[in-house]
Amino acid sequence: AGAVGGGLWYNNDITSSSSSWQKVNDFWDNISVSCMAVDPNNSQIFYVGTGEPYARASRGSGIWKTTNGGASFTKLSTTTSFYYINDIAIRNEGGASVVYAAVDAYYYKGTYHGAAQAGLQQSSNGGSTWAQVLVNIPNETTNFVASDVELAADNRIWIGSKASPYALTDR
């Protein structure tokens, strides 16, 4: 479990009322956790998105990945400028795990942070590289920004979006 106010927690048996939540470590106490997703092809791999994108309470620090079930995490260096992660989904595409990250931007301390990366980013190599996959807003030079990513039972991707990093309403 994660918290936008800071923290990443685990519970070894959520079915037991006597099992308590433990913090992963002190490092996560000050990082805003906005979303998490588990790789459908390998449950030891999951991704943690950071940054509080809706109330803009805190800027994030990219996407973090574990390959050992949460024993340790590594920040994906390719996501250094992903400041607000709305959602993450991982889709099994013919046996390959493809990561989709809904990345937002926000005006912070006099400038927009993350606007060039805002949209729906896709990685087919575990986060080593990313590509923008949403189209531009008609008659605009900016693309839509994904605010929610859902996978249907038939493996289709459903995206909720807003007009741009500069928009104040959802579409």
ABEGO torsion letter per residue (X at the ends): XBBAAEEBBBBABAABAABBBBBABAAAAABBBABBBBBAABAABBBBBBEBAAAGABBBAEBBBBAAGGABBBBBAAAAABABBABBBBBBBGGBBBBBBBBBBBBBGGBBBGAAABEBBBBAAGGABBBBABBBBBGBABBBBBABBBBBAAGBBBBBBBABAABABBX
